């Protein structure tokens, strides 16, 4: 029982009011990893949607904006480090909040672990292009430990440092890819105009729907700025703005990237393994651009190692403050004012899982697919719950509810459809096992909640009540 008592009042706390609007946007955008998504997603959507790829991405952005509106509705009135965990408590109570928080923790952890595989894979490719090949499994594991350790280090050192690292890497990555995309359109000349993509010529409706599912997954983590309620300046305005505008900006980037890839490669897009290098080769980009492009994708993946780890750390930190998890996790580093114990434990577990999968014979990019899929299930559950909670919250508080009801309903139905589309038809092995791993993880977390409710019922009453002005400490 001593492991779940409420944290003592003395705590260094999180740093207060230090994150600017651009740094909040950096956290949100880095969690999405638009460059990494650009490199692969358009080709996957094109296989099913064809000339409806742009429509799929547009519909995906609408769904994400519906979720974002619900999250922003909470963020305008509630500032916390607890992210969706705290928000859901306002509409669905402690149990719903805990389930949403647990699902979001899985989402953040899975995407962090998967992105570590992507960062390693692209770093190996980059070193090979630079004439420094990584030899054997030992070298790949060493890179995994080094990159995972660096990501964990940045999150522990401070939220501003980690946000700025993510921002710089993502800006570099996007700039590198945009140079390729714009150059390729210029190289095409008049044929760069491809009206068939806007007319949905030959695009099957079911293919567009399937593409929308993949598109929504490409936005996973877009609302991560909501975990910085204490650390943000003017959180009640800055956080909602960062959430909504990051979704719009990334959605526009996805659609531009997809349009360009289809215009340049045409039907080849559905067959090439790596579209961006294929475009670079087709338009005759200089040899020095190839390692630059790979660096951009690797940098984007590394940014996603950092960003969701920040969110995970703050959710568990709030849970520790409320007594839901062991109290030692509800403390921050006296100097850096970050939840260092959570971040260290999560960072080590991410590295260990990736190393185990590498030793089992998995390719780093297979790790991306497997663990990102596992994590995305968590995001979908959390997004559905926060959208449902928002509908109930505005009704209870007497707030304007028409738009929230529409957005929340669209979001809940869409998350249900996306979850179903990912489990039926049953995917090939081992993706067919991942839903079971996700459900098993949720069962374990719910069993812990049931234990806490039984031995410490007072803890349940504190769930979701840790707002910014209630966080103690010197930060």
Backbone torsions as a table, in degrees:
resi	resn	phi	psi	omega
1	UNK	NA	-28.2	-178.8
2	UNK	-65.1	-19.0	-177.2
3	UNK	-76.8	-11.2	-177.3
4	UNK	-123.2	15.9	178.1
5	UNK	-71.9	160.3	-176.5
6	UNK	-66.8	143.7	-179.0
7	UNK	-63.2	141.8	174.9
8	UNK	-63.1	158.6	-171.8
9	UNK	-66.6	-29.4	-176.2
10	UNK	-74.5	117.2	-179.7
11	UNK	-156.0	137.5	-179.4
12	UNK	-60.2	-29.7	177.3
13	UNK	80.4	169.9	174.5
14	UNK	-83.5	152.2	179.0
15	UNK	-64.2	141.6	-170.7
16	UNK	-107.4	125.7	170.0
17	UNK	62.8	40.8	-176.5
18	UNK	-109.8	-11.1	-174.5
19	UNK	-92.8	121.5	176.9
20	UNK	-78.5	172.6	179.0
21	UNK	-61.6	-39.5	179.5
22	UNK	-67.2	-34.5	178.4
23	UNK	-71.6	-34.8	174.2
24	UNK	-64.2	-43.5	177.6
25	UNK	-62.6	-36.8	178.7
26	UNK	-62.0	-41.7	178.2
27	UNK	-61.8	-44.4	-178.4
28	UNK	-66.1	-47.5	-176.2
29	UNK	-69.8	-39.7	179.7
30	UNK	-63.0	-34.2	178.7
31	UNK	-66.0	-26.6	178.7
32	UNK	-80.5	-34.2	-175.3
33	UNK	59.0	60.9	-175.6
34	UNK	-60.1	-33.8	-179.2
35	UNK	-66.2	-43.7	178.5
36	UNK	-64.7	-38.7	177.9
37	UNK	-67.2	-42.1	178.4
38	UNK	-57.0	-35.8	-173.9
39	UNK	-67.7	-24.0	-171.4
40	UNK	-131.7	-30.9	-167.5
41	UNK	-68.8	-41.6	-176.7
42	UNK	-57.6	-40.0	-179.4
43	UNK	-64.8	-39.3	-179.9
44	UNK	-67.1	-43.6	179.2
45	UNK	-64.9	-39.7	-176.9
46	UNK	-60.3	-31.6	-179.5
47	UNK	-58.8	-39.4	-177.6
48	UNK	-97.7	-34.1	-172.1
49	UNK	-99.1	-19.9	-179.7
50	UNK	56.7	-127.5	179.4
51	UNK	-69.8	-2.0	174.5
52	UNK	-91.4	9.6	-178.3
53	UNK	-59.3	-44.3	178.3
54	UNK	-61.8	-40.0	179.2
55	UNK	-64.6	-40.8	177.8
56	UNK	-58.7	-45.8	-178.5
57	UNK	-68.8	-35.5	177.6
58	UNK	-65.4	-45.1	177.9
59	UNK	-63.1	-38.9	177.7
60	UNK	-61.0	-41.7	179.3
61	UNK	-64.7	-38.3	178.3
62	UNK	-62.2	-44.8	178.6
63	UNK	-60.2	-45.4	-179.1
64	UNK	-63.9	-39.3	177.9
65	UNK	-66.1	-31.4	175.1
66	UNK	-64.5	-45.4	175.8
67	UNK	-62.3	-44.6	-178.4
68	UNK	-60.1	-37.7	179.4
69	UNK	-64.1	-39.0	177.5
70	UNK	-66.0	-44.0	178.5
71	UNK	-63.9	-43.5	-179.5
72	UNK	-64.0	-33.4	177.4
73	UNK	-59.9	-41.8	175.1
74	UNK	-68.7	-44.7	-173.6
75	UNK	-63.9	-26.6	178.8
76	UNK	-68.9	-19.3	-174.3
77	UNK	-124.0	-10.6	-176.5
78	UNK	-137.5	124.6	177.7
79	UNK	-116.5	123.3	-177.2
80	UNK	-156.2	162.4	172.1
81	UNK	-87.2	-0.6	-173.9
82	UNK	-85.6	-4.6	176.5
83	UNK	56.1	-140.8	-175.3
84	UNK	-64.2	-24.6	176.9
85	UNK	-56.9	-46.3	-179.9
86	UNK	-72.7	-41.2	-177.8
87	UNK	-62.0	-46.3	-176.0
88	UNK	-62.2	-30.1	178.4
89	UNK	-59.5	-29.8	-177.9
90	UNK	-69.7	-23.1	-177.4
91	UNK	-115.4	-31.3	-175.4
92	UNK	-117.3	2.5	176.8
93	UNK	79.4	-176.3	-173.7
94	UNK	-60.6	-41.8	-177.1
95	UNK	-65.7	-47.4	177.5
96	UNK	-60.7	-39.1	179.5
97	UNK	-62.8	-44.9	-178.6
98	UNK	-64.1	-42.0	179.6
99	UNK	-63.4	-42.9	178.7
100	UNK	-64.0	-44.1	178.7
101	UNK	-62.8	-41.2	178.8
102	UNK	-64.6	-42.7	178.5
103	UNK	-63.8	-39.8	-179.7
104	UNK	-68.7	-35.4	175.4
105	UNK	-61.7	-44.0	176.1
106	UNK	-60.5	-43.1	179.6
107	UNK	-59.9	-49.2	-179.4
108	UNK	-63.8	-43.9	-178.6
109	UNK	-65.4	-45.0	-178.0
110	UNK	-63.7	-43.3	-179.7
111	UNK	-68.5	-36.3	175.7
112	UNK	-61.0	-48.3	-178.4
113	UNK	-65.9	-41.2	178.6
114	UNK	-65.7	-41.8	-179.0
115	UNK	-67.2	-29.9	174.7
116	UNK	-61.2	-40.2	175.4
117	UNK	-61.8	-40.6	178.5
118	UNK	-65.8	-40.7	178.2
119	UNK	-63.6	-41.0	179.3
120	UNK	-65.9	-46.0	-178.2
121	UNK	-59.5	-46.8	-177.6
122	UNK	-73.8	-28.7	174.8
123	UNK	-67.9	-40.0	175.2
124	UNK	-59.7	-45.4	178.3
125	UNK	-62.1	-41.5	-179.1
126	UNK	-63.7	-46.6	179.9
127	UNK	-63.1	-35.2	176.2
128	UNK	-63.5	-43.2	178.6
129	UNK	-65.7	-27.4	179.7
130	UNK	-88.8	5.3	178.6
131	UNK	80.5	21.9	178.6
132	UNK	-126.9	66.1	-174.6
133	UNK	-61.6	142.6	175.5
134	UNK	-88.5	119.4	-174.2
135	UNK	-96.0	125.0	169.4
136	UNK	70.4	176.4	-176.2
137	UNK	-67.4	-30.7	-178.9
138	UNK	-62.9	-42.9	178.6
139	UNK	-64.4	-39.9	179.8
140	UNK	-66.9	-40.6	178.2
141	UNK	-65.5	-40.2	177.9
142	UNK	-60.5	-41.9	176.8
143	UNK	-63.4	-39.8	179.5
144	UNK	-60.3	-46.0	179.4
145	UNK	-65.6	-41.8	-178.2
146	UNK	-65.2	-48.2	-177.3
147	UNK	-70.5	-43.0	177.6
148	UNK	-63.4	-39.9	178.0
149	UNK	-65.2	-39.3	179.1
150	UNK	-64.8	-42.5	178.7
151	UNK	-61.8	-43.6	178.6
152	UNK	-64.6	-41.0	179.5
153	UNK	-58.3	-47.1	-178.5
154	UNK	-62.5	-39.4	-179.7
155	UNK	-67.6	-33.5	-180.0
156	UNK	-75.1	-35.2	-176.2
157	UNK	-66.1	-28.2	177.0
158	UNK	156.6	148.5	-176.6
159	UNK	-67.8	-35.7	-179.6
160	UNK	-68.6	-40.9	178.9
161	UNK	-63.3	-48.0	-177.4
162	UNK	-66.0	-37.7	178.7
163	UNK	-66.3	-40.3	-179.5
164	UNK	-69.3	-39.1	175.5
165	UNK	-59.8	-46.4	179.3
166	UNK	-61.7	-42.9	-178.6
167	UNK	-62.9	-47.9	-179.3
168	UNK	-61.4	-46.1	-178.2
169	UNK	-64.7	-42.0	-177.9
170	UNK	-70.4	-38.1	176.7
171	UNK	-63.8	-43.3	176.9
172	UNK	-60.8	-45.6	-177.7
173	UNK	-62.1	-48.5	179.8
174	UNK	-63.2	-41.4	-179.7
175	UNK	-61.5	-42.5	179.9
176	UNK	-61.6	-43.7	-178.9
177	UNK	-72.0	-38.5	179.1
178	UNK	-63.1	-36.2	175.7
179	UNK	-57.5	-44.2	179.6
180	UNK	-64.7	-46.8	-175.8
181	UNK	-65.6	-45.9	-179.8
182	UNK	-66.2	-42.3	178.9
183	UNK	-61.2	-38.8	-178.7
184	UNK	-67.5	-37.0	176.9
185	UNK	-67.2	-39.3	177.0
186	UNK	-63.7	-40.1	-179.7
187	UNK	-65.0	-31.9	179.5
188	UNK	-71.2	-27.7	-178.8
189	UNK	69.1	-140.4	-178.3
190	UNK	-59.1	-29.3	-178.9
191	UNK	-72.9	-2.7	175.7
192	UNK	-66.4	-23.7	177.5
193	UNK	-78.1	119.1	-175.4
194	UNK	-126.3	80.4	-175.0
195	UNK	-63.9	-20.8	-179.0
196	UNK	-59.5	-28.7	-179.2
197	UNK	-69.3	-24.7	-180.0
198	UNK	-94.2	-20.4	179.1
199	UNK	-90.7	-2.2	179.9
200	UNK	57.6	34.7	-178.1
201	UNK	-61.1	113.0	178.1
202	UNK	73.6	12.5	-178.2
203	UNK	-85.4	119.2	-179.3
204	UNK	-74.1	133.7	179.7
205	UNK	-54.9	-42.1	179.9
206	UNK	-66.6	-31.4	177.0
207	UNK	-69.3	-37.0	177.0
208	UNK	-64.4	-41.6	178.5
209	UNK	-63.4	-43.2	178.3
210	UNK	-63.8	-39.1	177.8
211	UNK	-65.7	-35.1	177.6
212	UNK	-61.1	-39.5	178.3
213	UNK	-57.4	-48.8	-179.7
214	UNK	-64.9	-38.7	179.5
215	UNK	-62.1	-44.1	179.2
216	UNK	-61.0	-39.8	179.4
217	UNK	-60.8	-29.2	179.3
218	UNK	-70.3	-11.0	177.6
219	UNK	-100.3	-0.8	-173.7
220	UNK	-52.2	129.8	179.8
221	UNK	93.2	5.1	-174.5
222	UNK	-63.0	-23.5	-174.9
223	UNK	-93.5	15.5	-168.8
224	UNK	-65.7	-16.6	176.9
225	UNK	-62.6	-18.4	-177.3
226	UNK	-69.0	-11.0	177.9
227	UNK	-86.3	1.5	-175.3
228	UNK	-109.9	33.8	-175.9
229	UNK	-59.9	-35.8	179.0
230	UNK	-82.6	-35.3	-172.4
231	UNK	-84.9	-12.0	-178.4
232	UNK	-85.9	147.7	168.7
233	UNK	-82.1	137.5	-179.8
234	UNK	48.4	56.5	-171.8
235	UNK	-59.4	-30.9	-174.6
236	UNK	-70.4	-20.0	175.7
237	UNK	-110.2	-38.3	-174.0
238	UNK	-70.7	-39.5	-176.7
239	UNK	-69.4	-49.4	176.4
240	UNK	-57.1	-38.9	179.6
241	UNK	-64.4	-43.5	-179.6
242	UNK	-63.4	-39.6	-179.5
243	UNK	-63.9	-50.2	-174.3
244	UNK	-71.7	-45.2	-176.1
245	UNK	-72.6	-29.6	176.2
246	UNK	-66.1	-37.8	177.9
247	UNK	-66.0	-41.8	178.9
248	UNK	-65.0	-46.3	-177.5
249	UNK	-63.4	-44.8	-179.2
250	UNK	-68.7	-38.7	177.5
251	UNK	-60.7	-42.8	177.4
252	UNK	-63.3	-40.3	178.3
253	UNK	-63.3	-42.6	178.6
254	UNK	-60.8	-45.1	-177.3
255	UNK	-67.6	-39.2	176.6
256	UNK	-64.3	-43.5	179.3
257	UNK	-63.3	-41.4	179.9
258	UNK	-66.7	-44.6	179.2
259	UNK	-57.0	-46.3	-176.8
260	UNK	-66.2	-42.4	-179.5
261	UNK	-63.5	-40.0	178.4
262	UNK	-69.0	-41.8	-179.3
263	UNK	-62.4	-37.0	-176.4
264	UNK	-82.8	-46.4	-172.7
265	UNK	-95.9	-21.5	-178.6
266	UNK	60.0	-136.5	-178.1
267	UNK	-66.9	-17.3	177.2
268	UNK	-62.9	-24.3	-176.7
269	UNK	-57.4	-33.5	-179.0
270	UNK	-78.1	-5.7	-176.6
271	UNK	-118.0	-22.8	-178.6
272	UNK	-74.5	143.6	-179.2
273	UNK	-76.1	-31.2	-176.0
274	UNK	-140.2	95.5	-169.7
275	UNK	-61.4	-41.4	-173.8
276	UNK	-64.0	-47.7	174.1
277	UNK	-61.5	-32.9	178.4
278	UNK	-64.8	-39.4	177.1
279	UNK	-65.8	-44.4	180.0
280	UNK	-58.8	-41.0	179.5
281	UNK	-69.4	-38.9	-175.9
282	UNK	-67.2	-36.7	-177.9
283	UNK	-94.6	0.8	174.4
284	UNK	77.0	40.5	175.3
285	UNK	-64.1	148.1	-178.6
286	UNK	-63.0	159.3	-175.7
287	UNK	-60.4	-32.9	-177.2
288	UNK	-69.7	-13.7	-177.5
289	UNK	-76.0	-29.1	-176.4
290	UNK	-57.5	-51.6	177.8
291	UNK	-65.1	-30.1	178.0
292	UNK	-64.4	-41.1	179.5
293	UNK	-65.3	-44.7	179.2
294	UNK	-64.4	-38.7	176.2
295	UNK	-59.3	-42.3	-179.2
296	UNK	-59.5	-44.0	179.9
297	UNK	-68.3	-41.4	178.5
298	UNK	-61.4	-41.7	179.7
299	UNK	-63.1	-39.4	179.1
300	UNK	-64.2	-43.7	177.7
301	UNK	-62.4	-40.0	-179.8
302	UNK	-65.0	-37.9	177.6
303	UNK	-58.7	-32.7	179.8
304	UNK	-80.9	-16.5	170.2
305	UNK	-67.9	-36.4	-175.1
306	UNK	-80.8	-50.1	-168.9
307	UNK	-61.4	-53.2	-178.7
308	UNK	-68.3	-23.7	176.3
309	UNK	-64.8	-36.8	174.9
310	UNK	-59.1	-44.6	-178.8
311	UNK	-65.7	-48.0	179.4
312	UNK	-54.9	-46.0	-178.1
313	UNK	-59.4	-38.5	-176.4
314	UNK	-77.5	-34.2	176.3
315	UNK	-64.2	-48.4	-179.2
316	UNK	-65.8	-34.4	176.5
317	UNK	-58.8	-47.7	179.0
318	UNK	-64.5	-40.1	176.8
319	UNK	-60.6	-37.7	177.3
320	UNK	-67.0	-38.1	177.7
321	UNK	-64.4	-33.3	-178.0
322	UNK	-89.2	-5.3	177.0
323	UNK	87.7	7.9	-178.2
324	UNK	-74.6	-34.0	174.7
325	UNK	-120.0	169.3	-178.3
326	UNK	-49.8	139.3	-171.8
327	UNK	-62.2	-24.2	-178.8
328	UNK	-62.7	-23.0	177.9
329	UNK	-80.8	-9.4	178.1
330	UNK	-94.1	32.2	179.2
331	UNK	-130.2	153.3	178.6
332	UNK	-117.4	164.8	178.8
333	UNK	-66.2	134.4	-174.2
334	UNK	-64.5	-28.7	-179.3
335	UNK	-95.8	-49.7	-172.8
336	UNK	-85.1	-17.1	179.2
337	UNK	55.6	45.7	174.4
338	UNK	-127.4	153.1	179.4
339	UNK	-73.3	72.5	-168.4
340	UNK	-64.0	-32.3	-178.3
341	UNK	-68.5	-43.5	177.0
342	UNK	-63.9	-47.4	-176.9
343	UNK	-62.8	-40.2	178.6
344	UNK	-64.3	-47.8	-179.1
345	UNK	-62.6	-44.6	-179.4
346	UNK	-66.5	-42.3	179.7
347	UNK	-62.0	-43.1	178.9
348	UNK	-64.6	-42.3	-178.5
349	UNK	-64.5	-36.9	177.3
350	UNK	-62.4	-46.5	180.0
351	UNK	-62.8	-44.1	-177.4
352	UNK	-62.3	-45.3	-179.4
353	UNK	-62.2	-44.3	179.2
354	UNK	-63.2	-40.7	179.2
355	UNK	-64.7	-42.3	179.1
356	UNK	-60.8	-43.7	179.4
357	UNK	-66.2	-37.0	176.4
358	UNK	-64.4	-43.0	178.2
359	UNK	-64.7	-28.0	178.1
360	UNK	-79.2	-3.2	176.0
361	UNK	103.4	6.4	-179.1
362	UNK	-76.2	143.7	171.7
363	UNK	-79.3	145.4	-179.9
364	UNK	-52.8	-35.5	179.4
365	UNK	-73.4	-24.8	171.8
366	UNK	-67.5	-36.1	176.8
367	UNK	-61.9	-39.1	177.1
368	UNK	-57.3	-50.5	-176.6
369	UNK	-64.0	-46.9	-175.1
370	UNK	-66.4	-52.9	-173.3
371	UNK	-77.4	-32.4	173.6
372	UNK	-63.7	-40.1	177.2
373	UNK	-61.2	-44.6	177.0
374	UNK	-58.5	-46.0	-179.4
375	UNK	-67.1	-38.7	-177.7
376	UNK	-63.4	-33.9	175.1
377	UNK	-56.5	-41.3	179.1
378	UNK	-63.4	-44.5	177.7
379	UNK	-60.0	-42.7	-177.4
380	UNK	-62.0	-42.4	179.1
381	UNK	-64.4	-44.3	-179.4
382	UNK	-64.2	-41.0	179.4
383	UNK	-65.7	-39.7	178.3
384	UNK	-63.9	-42.4	-177.3
385	UNK	-69.2	-40.3	-179.4
386	UNK	-69.3	-31.4	178.1
387	UNK	-69.8	-43.6	176.5
388	UNK	-64.0	-42.2	180.0
389	UNK	-62.2	-36.6	-178.5
390	UNK	-66.7	-38.7	177.3
391	UNK	-58.9	-45.3	-180.0
392	UNK	-70.9	-36.5	-177.7
393	UNK	-63.5	-47.4	-177.5
394	UNK	-67.8	-32.3	176.3
395	UNK	-66.0	-43.8	-177.9
396	UNK	-67.3	-36.3	-176.4
397	UNK	-89.5	-3.9	-179.8
398	UNK	70.8	29.9	-179.2
399	UNK	-91.0	161.4	175.7
400	UNK	-54.2	129.2	-168.7
401	UNK	-124.5	-7.2	-175.4
402	UNK	-61.7	-53.5	-178.2
403	UNK	-65.5	-40.3	178.4
404	UNK	-61.8	-42.5	179.9
405	UNK	-63.0	-42.9	178.3
406	UNK	-64.3	-50.5	-177.9
407	UNK	-63.6	-44.2	-179.4
408	UNK	-63.1	-41.2	179.0
409	UNK	-65.1	-45.1	177.2
410	UNK	-59.6	-43.0	-177.7
411	UNK	-65.4	-47.2	-178.4
412	UNK	-62.7	-47.6	179.8
413	UNK	-63.6	-38.8	-179.6
414	UNK	-67.2	-42.8	178.4
415	UNK	-63.1	-38.8	176.5
416	UNK	-63.7	-43.4	178.4
417	UNK	-63.1	-42.9	-178.8
418	UNK	-65.1	-43.0	178.4
419	UNK	-61.1	-46.2	-179.7
420	UNK	-62.6	-42.0	-177.9
421	UNK	-65.0	-20.9	180.0
422	UNK	-90.5	-10.3	178.5
423	UNK	-116.0	-11.2	179.0
424	UNK	-144.5	127.4	-2.2
425	UNK	-59.1	151.7	-176.2
426	UNK	-61.4	123.8	-179.4
427	UNK	-71.3	168.0	-179.3
428	UNK	-70.6	159.2	175.5
429	UNK	-63.1	139.3	2.9
430	UNK	-95.0	4.3	-179.3
431	UNK	-61.4	-25.7	179.4
432	UNK	-67.7	-18.4	-179.5
433	UNK	-89.0	-20.6	-171.5
434	UNK	-63.5	-39.9	175.8
435	UNK	-57.5	-34.6	179.1
436	UNK	-69.0	-38.9	175.7
437	UNK	-62.9	-39.6	179.4
438	UNK	-64.9	-48.0	179.9
439	UNK	-61.3	-41.9	179.2
440	UNK	-61.6	-40.7	178.7
441	UNK	-62.7	-43.2	179.4
442	UNK	-65.1	-38.0	178.7
443	UNK	-61.7	-43.4	178.7
444	UNK	-61.9	-44.2	-178.6
445	UNK	-67.5	-38.4	178.3
446	UNK	-68.7	-35.3	176.6
447	UNK	-62.4	-38.5	177.0
448	UNK	-64.2	-40.8	179.1
449	UNK	-63.0	-41.7	178.5
450	UNK	-61.5	-38.7	177.8
451	UNK	-64.5	-45.5	179.6
452	UNK	-63.0	-43.2	179.1
453	UNK	-59.6	-36.4	-176.9
454	UNK	-75.3	-43.1	-174.5
455	UNK	-91.5	-22.6	179.8
456	UNK	-139.2	71.0	-178.2
457	UNK	-60.0	-22.9	178.6
458	UNK	-66.2	-28.3	179.8
459	UNK	-62.5	-40.3	-177.5
460	UNK	-58.8	-35.3	-178.9
461	UNK	-69.5	-17.2	-179.5
462	UNK	-91.4	-11.6	-174.4
463	UNK	-62.7	129.4	176.1
464	UNK	81.2	7.7	-176.6
465	UNK	-105.1	5.7	-177.2
466	UNK	-89.9	86.9	177.4
467	UNK	-84.4	171.5	-178.9
468	UNK	-54.6	-45.7	-175.1
469	UNK	-75.8	-3.2	177.2
470	UNK	-100.1	-8.8	180.0
471	UNK	-77.1	122.0	179.6
472	UNK	-84.6	-179.1	177.8
473	UNK	115.3	172.0	-175.7
474	UNK	-94.3	-4.4	-176.5
475	UNK	-70.3	NA	NA
